[in-house]
Amino acid sequence: MRKYNEVCEQQDYKIIAVDDEDGIIDSLAIVLKRSGYQFTGVTNPVEAIELIKNEHFDLLVLDFLMSPYHGDHVVEEIRKFNKELYILLLTGHKDLAPPLETIKKLDIQGYCEKGDKFDQLLLLIESGIKSIKQMREIKRINDELYEAKDQLEKAYLESIETLRYTVEAKDPYTRGHSDRVSEYAVLIGKKMGLSDEQLKTLRIGGLFHDIGKIGVPDSILLKNAKLSNDEYSEIKHHPSIGAHILSNATIFSDIIPIVKYHHERYDGKGYPENLVGDEIPLLARITAVADAFDAMSSNRTYRNSLDMNVIIEEIKRNKGTQFDPQIADIFLNILENEFESIKKIQEK
């Protein structure tokens, strides 16, 4: 019964052998098929490379001395597109095997001398199949963990989205503001050549940058006049509140600096920590420019949106004080030369 189960299990694995001697391929076909493996034999190394490129195999048995390519050249070509294939090298004599350094460099898992009975080769193949089985299991577990992590991230995002919408329901100004800040920030990030991962962080950070306003009293949030000094001091707590809300979920660790520091100023006169210049995280400096622009270009309860020329002058005037000068210049360039992209965001 055990033997039957082993053969059935081995049928799950596909082995390809490459040797320019027909006799070797025929012998391997008999031995490996008898052991229960799916087997493909090829005598042309070039054909073998194409076959492996277009079809899945678990293990490759490869002769070293072949024409037109030696085995090490074949492996070198295969490793350009397949890093996972388990490879065993066959040699006519151990003195003809490639140097150990080459075997390690090409990630060849083992080699043995050719023999009439292939006993050593079968042992190496069985060992290789066990390794492949373990790798499959590890991959399966990783896929399950990734899927679970993905579902957990989705649940966290949905929870925070609910909080964000709660803030927007309380504050008409905030409605749409976070979405626009997110898109303006990504626009700047793209011009700065940031990575896809940084752009993703900018996008999510922009969406949640004002989440801390959930902790600001409605009497301040909904006030139809300019805030008093005490009220302004109260609303200045929202970045720290937002960072605290997000701190319990590790998936938000990358966006917390944006949430916490988007009201810092380049000259050190911002809040909550009076950071100066490059002490302020880069993505927070980008979001600060995007946030200020949307504040100036949107209608507020106590004033209408500012004229675009006034906004441009205001950004220029605050370069190096409120804003990182390099980021301000990049955004000014967008405003002056690519305003259509800004308009599309505003019209959504």
C-alpha positions as a printed NumPy array, in Angstrom:
array([[  0.   ,   0.   ,   0.   ],
       [  2.866,   2.365,   0.908],
       [  4.587,   1.604,  -2.409],
       [  1.356,   2.343,  -4.301],
       [  0.928,   5.66 ,  -2.473],
       [  4.531,   6.654,  -3.2  ],
       [  4.088,   5.965,  -6.933],
       [  0.839,   7.944,  -6.982],
       [  2.57 ,  10.843,  -5.226],
       [  5.529,  10.748,  -7.63 ],
       [  3.148,  11.117, -10.573],
       [  2.636,  14.707,  -9.39 ],
       [  6.224,  15.552, -10.355],
       [  7.53 ,  16.208, -13.86 ],
       [ 11.149,  15.441, -14.692],
       [ 12.952,  16.477, -17.872],
       [ 16.289,  14.926, -18.88 ],
       [ 18.646,  16.441, -21.445],
       [ 21.447,  14.325, -22.921],
       [ 22.714,  14.207, -26.506],
       [ 23.001,  10.384, -26.284],
       [ 19.763,   8.61 , -27.249],
       [ 20.771,   5.56 , -25.212],
       [ 20.993,   7.581, -21.978],
       [ 17.582,   9.189, -22.593],
       [ 16.007,   5.78 , -23.301],
       [ 17.504,   4.274, -20.153],
       [ 16.378,   7.209, -18.005],
       [ 12.879,   6.957, -19.478],
       [ 12.61 ,   3.31 , -18.397],
       [ 14.039,   3.888, -14.884],
       [ 12.12 ,   7.063, -14.059],
       [  8.76 ,   6.005, -15.524],
       [  9.044,   2.735, -13.62 ],
       [  9.553,   4.813, -10.46 ],
       [  6.307,   6.631, -11.204],
       [  7.586,  10.024, -12.423],
       [  6.25 ,  11.946, -15.412],
       [  9.204,  11.982, -17.773],
       [ 10.28 ,  13.966, -20.842],
       [ 13.568,  13.215, -22.615],
       [ 15.325,  15.643, -24.98 ],
       [ 18.579,  15.235, -26.909],
       [ 18.866,  18.824, -28.163],
       [ 19.896,  21.411, -25.494],
       [ 18.393,  24.341, -27.464],
       [ 15.056,  22.521, -27.744],
       [ 15.203,  21.751, -24.012],
       [ 15.642,  25.43 , -23.103],
       [ 12.536,  26.37 , -25.115],
       [ 10.56 ,  23.477, -23.638],
       [ 11.405,  24.532, -20.076],
       [ 10.547,  28.13 , -20.932],
       [  7.041,  27.153, -22.068],
       [  6.154,  24.204, -19.832],
       [  6.38 ,  23.486, -16.1  ],
       [  8.939,  20.948, -14.894],
       [  9.919,  20.233, -11.311],
       [ 13.378,  18.733, -11.883],
       [ 15.985,  18.752, -14.636],
       [ 18.575,  15.989, -15.169],
       [ 21.247,  17.485, -17.399],
       [ 24.34 ,  16.084, -19.097],
       [ 27.376,  18.333, -18.805],
       [ 29.296,  17.608, -22.032],
       [ 26.9  ,  18.142, -24.934],
       [ 26.796,  19.734, -28.357],
       [ 26.209,  22.551, -29.304],
       [ 26.11 ,  23.731, -25.646],
       [ 27.642,  22.308, -22.489],
       [ 25.365,  21.858, -19.497],
       [ 26.607,  24.944, -17.649],
       [ 25.611,  27.13 , -20.615],
       [ 22.156,  25.511, -20.68 ],
       [ 21.709,  26.202, -16.957],
       [ 22.885,  29.798, -17.421],
       [ 20.16 ,  30.354, -20.055],
       [ 17.478,  28.653, -17.929],
       [ 18.327,  30.698, -14.833],
       [ 17.555,  33.882, -16.773],
       [ 13.842,  33.008, -16.668],
       [ 13.505,  30.205, -14.104],
       [ 15.147,  30.438, -10.669],
       [ 13.164,  27.607,  -9.042],
       [ 13.868,  24.58 , -11.246],
       [ 15.746,  21.875,  -9.346],
       [ 18.797,  20.834, -11.42 ],
       [ 21.003,  17.742, -11.267],
       [ 24.093,  17.543, -13.468],
       [ 25.356,  14.309, -15.041],
       [ 29.009,  13.838, -15.92 ],
       [ 30.878,  11.014, -17.668],
       [ 33.611,  11.334, -15.03 ],
       [ 33.924,  13.47 , -11.905],
       [ 37.092,  15.103, -13.298],
       [ 34.985,  16.468, -16.17 ],
       [ 32.465,  18.216, -13.883],
       [ 32.439,  22.034, -13.823],
       [ 34.219,  23.798, -10.926],
       [ 32.354,  23.943,  -7.604],
       [ 32.259,  27.739,  -7.927],
       [ 30.299,  27.417, -11.205],
       [ 27.889,  24.904,  -9.663],
       [ 27.149,  27.293,  -6.778],
       [ 26.86 ,  30.342,  -9.022],
       [ 24.299,  28.647, -11.297],
       [ 22.405,  27.185,  -8.326],
       [ 22.845,  23.574,  -9.465],
       [ 21.563,  21.398,  -6.616],
       [ 23.77 ,  18.348,  -7.266],
       [ 25.734,  16.232,  -9.741],
       [ 26.791,  12.63 , -10.163],
       [ 28.691,  10.394, -12.544],
       [ 26.862,   8.398, -15.178],
       [ 26.487,   4.685, -14.444],
       [ 24.732,   1.648, -15.828],
       [ 22.195,   1.366, -13.009],
       [ 21.563,   5.047, -12.167],
       [ 21.392,   4.121,  -8.45 ],
       [ 23.129,   7.297,  -7.264],
       [ 21.053,   9.428,  -9.62 ],
       [ 17.789,   7.924,  -8.341],
       [ 18.822,   8.703,  -4.755],
       [ 19.598,  12.305,  -5.75 ],
       [ 16.257,  12.579,  -7.575],
       [ 14.356,  11.231,  -4.556],
       [ 16.162,  13.749,  -2.336],
       [ 15.386,  16.515,  -4.84 ],
       [ 11.696,  15.591,  -4.956],
       [ 11.534,  15.766,  -1.152],
       [ 13.023,  19.284,  -1.306],
       [ 10.566,  20.284,  -4.034],
       [  7.695,  18.912,  -1.935],
       [  8.839,  21.019,   1.026],
       [  9.147,  24.092,  -1.202],
       [  5.605,  23.523,  -2.47 ],
       [  4.336,  23.282,   1.104],
       [  6.162,  26.453,   2.13 ],
       [  4.734,  28.262,  -0.892],
       [  1.235,  27.023,  -0.035],
       [  1.579,  28.266,   3.551],
       [  2.989,  31.614,   2.369],
       [  0.106,  32.026,  -0.085],
       [ -2.403,  31.312,   2.675],
       [ -0.677,  33.739,   5.04 ],
       [ -0.558,  36.388,   2.311],
       [ -4.246,  35.887,   1.597],
       [ -5.077,  36.131,   5.318],
       [ -2.884,  39.258,   5.621],
       [ -4.594,  40.734,   2.575],
       [ -8.017,  40.117,   4.112],
       [ -6.876,  41.629,   7.422],
       [ -5.525,  44.718,   5.657],
       [ -8.809,  45.069,   3.791],
       [-10.758,  44.847,   7.057],
       [ -8.532,  47.517,   8.674],
       [ -8.829,  49.781,   5.644],
       [-12.619,  49.43 ,   5.662],
       [-12.718,  50.289,   9.375],
       [-10.607,  53.415,   8.918],
       [-12.613,  54.347,   5.808],
       [-15.714,  54.266,   8.009],
       [-14.019,  56.699,  10.411],
       [-13.01 ,  58.913,   7.502],
       [-16.562,  59.067,   6.212],
       [-17.729,  59.883,   9.745],
       [-15.399,  62.896,   9.748],
       [-16.606,  63.943,   6.303],
       [-20.235,  63.637,   7.381],
       [-19.507,  66.047,  10.253],
       [-17.421,  68.51 ,   8.256],
       [-18.658,  69.558,   4.784],
       [-15.246,  71.049,   3.977],
       [-13.451,  67.763,   4.625],
       [-15.781,  65.973,   2.171],
       [-13.736,  65.53 ,  -1.   ],
       [-10.753,  67.367,   0.505],
       [ -8.845,  64.223,   1.457],
       [ -9.42 ,  62.659,  -1.966],
       [ -8.072,  65.74 ,  -3.734],
       [ -5.074,  66.063,  -1.398],
       [ -4.296,  62.403,  -2.088],
       [ -4.323,  62.954,  -5.866],
       [ -2.347,  66.224,  -5.749],
       [  0.293,  64.532,  -3.574],
       [  0.613,  61.596,  -6.008],
       [  0.914,  64.092,  -8.883],
       [  3.862,  65.749,  -7.133],
       [  5.362,  62.364,  -6.205],
       [  5.313,  61.226,  -9.833],
       [  7.121,  64.387, -10.913],
       [  9.755,  63.674,  -8.257],
       [ 10.254,  60.153,  -9.62 ],
       [  9.138,  58.363,  -6.451],
       [  8.754,  54.574,  -6.463],
       [  5.38 ,  52.844,  -6.864],
       [  5.503,  51.891,  -3.177],
       [  6.066,  55.521,  -2.136],
       [  3.252,  56.678,  -4.43 ],
       [  0.928,  54.097,  -2.855],
       [  1.854,  55.391,   0.619],
       [  1.257,  58.969,  -0.538],
       [ -2.144,  58.05 ,  -1.944],
       [ -3.355,  56.288,   1.211],
       [ -1.718,  58.863,   3.498],
       [ -3.513,  61.653,   1.661],
       [ -6.844,  59.892,   2.056],
       [ -6.376,  59.522,   5.818],
       [ -4.326,  62.621,   6.667],
       [ -7.234,  64.326,   8.482],
       [ -8.593,  61.21 ,  10.22 ],
       [ -7.702,  62.797,  13.586],
       [-10.478,  65.353,  13.149],
       [-12.774,  62.645,  14.493],
       [-11.477,  63.786,  17.911],
       [-12.141,  67.512,  17.352],
       [-15.36 ,  68.909,  18.908],
       [-18.151,  69.663,  16.399],
       [-18.438,  73.209,  17.763],
       [-14.938,  73.899,  16.409],
       [-15.127,  71.735,  13.302],
       [-18.412,  73.284,  12.114],
       [-17.761,  76.893,  13.151],
       [-18.836,  79.389,  10.465],
       [-16.219,  81.971,  11.422],
       [-12.489,  82.131,  11.876],
       [-11.22 ,  80.095,  14.839],
       [-10.096,  81.742,  18.072],
       [ -6.595,  81.052,  19.39 ],
       [ -7.947,  78.489,  21.872],
       [-10.004,  76.775,  19.191],
       [ -7.044,  76.741,  16.839],
       [ -4.919,  75.18 ,  19.599],
       [ -7.59 ,  72.49 ,  19.962],
       [ -7.695,  71.651,  16.25 ],
       [ -3.881,  71.441,  16.19 ],
       [ -4.202,  68.158,  18.089],
       [ -5.778,  66.36 ,  15.096],
       [ -2.483,  65.107,  13.543],
       [ -1.457,  63.437,  16.827],
       [ -4.955,  62.035,  17.331],
       [ -4.892,  60.602,  13.801],
       [ -1.474,  59.011,  14.33 ],
       [ -2.711,  57.474,  17.581],
       [ -5.824,  56.034,  15.892],
       [ -3.688,  54.367,  13.211],
       [ -0.895,  53.215,  15.536],
       [ -2.683,  50.016,  16.567],
       [ -2.486,  48.548,  13.059],
       [  0.989,  47.792,  11.668],
       [ -0.303,  48.061,   8.088],
       [ -0.622,  51.828,   8.628],
       [  2.947,  52.312,   9.901],
       [  4.075,  53.82 ,   6.566],
       [  1.331,  56.461,   6.462],
       [  1.525,  57.547,  10.121],
       [  4.359,  60.062,   9.388],
       [  2.101,  61.727,   6.777],
       [ -0.853,  61.871,   9.182],
       [  1.249,  63.14 ,  12.083],
       [  3.535,  65.632,  10.32 ],
       [  1.556,  67.137,   7.41 ],
       [  1.2  ,  70.403,   9.395],
       [  4.902,  70.763,  10.168],
       [  6.57 ,  73.766,   8.508],
       [  9.911,  73.795,   6.754],
       [ 11.108,  76.631,   9.054],
       [ 10.252,  74.672,  12.214],
       [  7.184,  76.713,  13.196],
       [  4.634,  74.002,  12.483],
       [  3.032,  71.38 ,  14.696],
       [  2.927,  68.999,  16.541],
       [  6.733,  68.715,  17.02 ],
       [  8.272,  71.837,  15.407],
       [ 10.378,  69.743,  13.03 ],
       [ 12.734,  71.646,  10.715],
       [ 13.556,  71.047,   7.033],
       [ 14.553,  67.469,   6.233],
       [ 13.583,  66.38 ,   9.757],
       [ 10.049,  66.354,   8.358],
       [  9.459,  63.07 ,   6.487],
       [  9.532,  63.576,   2.7  ],
       [  6.006,  62.281,   2.07 ],
       [  4.654,  64.569,   4.805],
       [  6.369,  67.563,   3.13 ],
       [  4.706,  66.642,  -0.167],
       [  1.291,  66.228,   1.484],
       [  1.708,  69.593,   3.236],
       [  1.934,  71.382,  -0.127],
       [ -1.03 ,  69.449,  -1.531],
       [ -3.076,  70.101,   1.636],
       [ -2.372,  73.838,   1.641],
       [ -3.209,  74.131,  -2.057],
       [ -6.582,  72.431,  -1.618],
       [ -7.348,  74.609,   1.41 ],
       [ -6.677,  77.747,  -0.64 ],
       [ -8.508,  76.558,  -3.76 ],
       [-11.659,  75.358,  -1.933],
       [-14.618,  77.28 ,  -0.529],
       [-14.542,  77.546,   3.261],
       [-17.35 ,  78.445,   5.654],
       [-15.773,  81.873,   6.243],
       [-14.403,  82.654,   2.736],
       [-14.592,  81.669,  -0.934],
       [-11.748,  79.933,  -2.78 ],
       [ -8.804,  82.151,  -3.667],
       [ -7.938,  83.199,  -7.226],
       [ -5.327,  80.909,  -8.807],
       [ -2.85 ,  83.779,  -9.286],
       [ -3.148,  84.593,  -5.587],
       [ -2.544,  80.937,  -4.685],
       [  0.564,  80.77 ,  -6.884],
       [  1.974,  83.912,  -5.284],
       [  1.184,  82.568,  -1.826],
       [  3.079,  79.322,  -2.512],
       [  6.038,  81.302,  -3.894],
       [  6.022,  83.59 ,  -0.844],
       [  6.075,  80.622,   1.556],
       [  8.846,  78.646,  -0.16 ],
       [ 11.505,  77.838,   2.412],
       [  9.302,  78.917,   5.332],
       [  6.061,  76.931,   5.248],
       [  6.985,  74.666,   2.325],
       [  9.987,  72.635,   1.221],
       [ 11.307,  74.896,  -1.594],
       [ 12.069,  72.012,  -3.988],
       [  8.598,  70.489,  -3.587],
       [  6.964,  73.922,  -3.869],
       [  8.828,  74.57 ,  -7.15 ],
       [  7.713,  71.212,  -8.56 ],
       [  4.073,  71.947,  -7.7  ],
       [  4.316,  75.494,  -9.069],
       [  5.618,  74.025, -12.315],
       [  2.567,  71.736, -12.445],
       [  0.218,  74.66 , -11.755],
       [  1.816,  76.862, -14.396],
       [  2.425,  74.287, -17.138],
       [  0.109,  71.324, -16.527],
       [ -2.969,  72.878, -14.989],
       [ -5.265,  70.505, -16.897],
       [ -4.21 ,  67.674, -14.585],
       [ -5.189,  69.824, -11.576],
       [ -8.503,  70.748, -13.183],
       [ -9.404,  67.094, -13.752],
       [ -8.906,  66.376, -10.046],
       [-11.036,  69.38 ,  -9.047],
       [-13.854,  68.362, -11.387],
       [-14.247,  64.855,  -9.945]])
